[in-house]
Amino acid sequence: MDALKSMLSPLGMNTNAIQDTLKLVVIGGTVETARRASVSAWNGFVDSFFLTAHFSQEDYPYDWLMHWLSKQPAWGRSREFEITTRTVSRNGLTQSTTGDLEEEEEVDDDDDSLVHGRRKRKISFMPSLDTTHTIYYRGHWLRITRTKRYPDYGHGSSLKISVVARNNDILKKLVLEAKREYEKDAEHRVHIFMADTTYGCWRWNGARQKRPMSSIVLQPGVKDMLLADCKDFLCSEEWYAERGIPFRRGYLLHGVPGSGKTSLIHSLAGELGLDIYVVSLSSKGMSDNTLTTLMGHVPTRCILLLEDLDAAFTRSVSRDSSSTGAPTVPTSTTAAATETNDGSTLSLSGLLNSLDGVAAAEGRLLFATTNHIERLDPALSRPGRMDVWVNFTHATKWQAEGIFKCFFPHKPQGSTAAPSISADDEPVDPSQKNLPLPKRKAPGHAIPVLDEAEISELAKRFADAIPENELSVAALQGYLLKNKVRPRECVEEVDEWIIQERETREKLKKEKAEREAKEKKEAEEKERKEKEEKAAKELEEKEAKEKADRKEARAKAKKALRAETAIKLEESINTSGTTTPVSPAPASAPAPAPIQISISESSSSESDTSNGGIEADTEESVTSEEEPDKPAGESAAVDSAAKEAGKEKWVAVKGQQTSEP
Ligand SMILES: Nc1ncnc2c1ncn2[C@@H]1O[C@H](COP(=O)(O)OP(=O)(O)OP(=O)(O)O)[C@@H](O)[C@H]1O
């Protein structure tokens, strides 16, 4: 310090002030360094104890954890969170909790959860984006951060959970608990995923209540056979592997509309606890590549549903007999892709490859439905692709009786107490025993509950009245729905309804025939008009072509004539042994003697009457046609140049002739 003082003193500076400044700098620097060192030491210390797990939205644990987080009471105390009416899905918070999802909260039986006929919407608390939340869980503080990986595309979230712990047991417990809760919540629901042809991925479309198998009325044994087959398949992976058979199974449900094909698939999915992945092959933008990508991303245990398989290669809106089918479908397995207006380029071979090609997922149950099995290519429905075929017909008497019993519950035998309508009253089906039924609310309307004998008798009478194989089960269901609180009247009025139904069908058939005839007529008219327009256009084109040909021919003729004239002139000059300006004289040739020429137009025209006449004629006609194409000045210039050339030639000849003797 003394040395510093001695150095600064000659400069006349106040040494005290400088000393103080230096002290400040040294102390400040020391403090800042200490702070930085302690922060980084703390971070290092913390990092060495924190375990961090990352969860990506594309994978199931993300859904489990988001679902678990949404249930945490800690959000109630959090200072920052996201409130949403959307629910957790495989693709993030994208789906609105619409009416068919769960209600806002558990309510007492007398508390109406329906507000003006609409369900209340559920709200969830979610971790907000890019904020670190802290939650206490089983003696540990969890630090949770949700981030968006692709903010520009609006999807692709990820979750980061950090916890101070010696090993990752706590994280494992957390994930397992989240999974259990998620599955418990999804127990009564079937999740539906739809194919997104734009991005070639699956989009969660909602969760539907499971449908009890007992509510599907099919001929005896059909449901049991299907259920047993599916269960057997799902637990035979090794059996398939040992024999080298691809671990896939296909079911083809075919038959008339409204006979329960789709309902049965939903019911089976609920019974087997599988999600449904739906592909509409006729949807916009569907191509071989998209389908292959989609099929490759189907999870192992699920139901893959191809709806309306017969409409795969036609884009008609209607599904009636005239709209789709073989005539427009290339039936070869090597069929080329058919490009349609909507940009769909799906070929049969593409479909077959995506179903059982190398990229196709294994372990899935493929269900395909069609109303027109006769239109399917045999390659599509062969065993290996479609192993089990089930035919769905119009309602039989047996089905009519069954569906009637489904609609009208009965008092348990020997019971005198008025039964309550609850899940326990669901008709018992052997296939249904293990299905946990959701808690149902009592219906708002009074359904008279008759005893078993009466219901059986009514059901029998109802079935007797229903014609065999004429009406669809969906139609019967519609009639029963209309009469859901009038079981006796329903049976009494059934004959009348059948007459009405037949009349309505007749009317609809007639209307359809008329509409088709009208459409056909319109199509014919349109076709005729198109033909006429085409013919007129062709004629026009032909005329234009002929005109162009004529013009070309005239031009050629003119050119030939000029060439001929020039040759003749040259020949005549050559024969007279002189040179002309048309054919320049060789350098060695003696220059012609200077001549005095007086030219008059009349002499020119007189001397070349024949050629001049033709040429004038030709030129006139050509000029009249060329004029529109050529600028007037240019045309005039060309003409005068041509005349000058002619004149010059004539002058030379004349001059030569005059100089000759
Ligand atoms: N066998 C059946 N048992 C119980 N309900 C049925 C049956 N068949 C049809 N239904 C009822 O009819 C309605 C239509 O059924 P679904 O959609 O399953 O028929 P589908 O055969 O798939 O018809 P489409 O071929 O037109 O798709 C549903 O509401 C369903 O409840």
The ligand as an SDF file (V2000), in Angstrom:
LIG
                    3D

 31 33  0  0  0  0  0  0  0  0999 V2000
  -78.3340  -57.3330  -32.7350 N   0  0  0  0  0  0  0  0  0  0  0  0
  -78.5270  -56.1930  -32.0850 C   0  0  0  0  0  0  0  0  0  0  0  0
  -78.6590  -56.1840  -30.7540 N   0  0  0  0  0  0  0  0  0  0  0  0
  -78.8470  -55.0330  -30.1080 C   0  0  0  0  0  0  0  0  0  0  0  0
  -78.9400  -53.8480  -30.6810 N   0  0  0  0  0  0  0  0  0  0  0  0
  -78.8130  -53.7880  -31.9980 C   0  0  0  0  0  0  0  0  0  0  0  0
  -78.5840  -54.9580  -32.7700 C   0  0  0  0  0  0  0  0  0  0  0  0
  -78.5180  -54.6140  -34.0500 N   0  0  0  0  0  0  0  0  0  0  0  0
  -78.6480  -53.2890  -34.0920 C   0  0  0  0  0  0  0  0  0  0  0  0
  -78.8260  -52.7880  -32.8740 N   0  0  0  0  0  0  0  0  0  0  0  0
  -79.0030  -51.3840  -32.5410 C   0  0  0  0  0  0  0  0  0  0  0  0
  -79.1700  -50.6900  -33.7620 O   0  0  0  0  0  0  0  0  0  0  0  0
  -78.3320  -49.5540  -33.8430 C   0  0  0  0  0  0  0  0  0  0  0  0
  -77.4360  -49.6850  -35.0560 C   0  0  0  0  0  0  0  0  0  0  0  0
  -76.5880  -50.7810  -34.8620 O   0  0  0  0  0  0  0  0  0  0  0  0
  -75.1300  -50.8770  -35.4980 P   0  0  0  0  0  0  0  0  0  0  0  0
  -74.6210  -49.5430  -35.8030 O   0  0  0  0  0  0  0  0  0  0  0  0
  -74.3350  -51.7440  -34.6090 O   0  0  0  0  0  0  0  0  0  0  0  0
  -75.4780  -51.6280  -36.8170 O   0  0  0  0  0  0  0  0  0  0  0  0
  -74.5090  -51.9650  -38.0150 P   0  0  0  0  0  0  0  0  0  0  0  0
  -74.8300  -53.3540  -38.4150 O   0  0  0  0  0  0  0  0  0  0  0  0
  -73.1170  -51.6580  -37.6390 O   0  0  0  0  0  0  0  0  0  0  0  0
  -75.0350  -50.9660  -39.0890 O   0  0  0  0  0  0  0  0  0  0  0  0
  -74.2390  -50.3870  -40.3300 P   0  0  0  0  0  0  0  0  0  0  0  0
  -73.9060  -51.5280  -41.2050 O   0  0  0  0  0  0  0  0  0  0  0  0
  -75.2240  -49.4620  -40.9450 O   0  0  0  0  0  0  0  0  0  0  0  0
  -73.0550  -49.7000  -39.7740 O   0  0  0  0  0  0  0  0  0  0  0  0
  -77.5520  -49.4940  -32.5520 C   0  0  0  0  0  0  0  0  0  0  0  0
  -78.0640  -48.4550  -31.7610 O   0  0  0  0  0  0  0  0  0  0  0  0
  -77.7870  -50.8200  -31.8800 C   0  0  0  0  0  0  0  0  0  0  0  0
  -78.0350  -50.6220  -30.5070 O   0  0  0  0  0  0  0  0  0  0  0  0
  1  2  1  0
  2  3  1  0
  2  7  2  0
  3  4  2  0
  4  5  1  0
  5  6  2  0
  6  7  1  0
  6 10  1  0
  7  8  1  0
  8  9  2  0
  9 10  1  0
 10 11  1  0
 11 12  1  0
 11 30  1  0
 12 13  1  0
 13 14  1  0
 13 28  1  0
 14 15  1  0
 15 16  1  0
 16 17  2  0
 16 18  1  0
 16 19  1  0
 19 20  1  0
 20 21  2  0
 20 22  1  0
 20 23  1  0
 23 24  1  0
 24 25  2  0
 24 26  1  0
 24 27  1  0
 28 29  1  0
 28 30  1  0
 30 31  1  0
M  END
$$$$
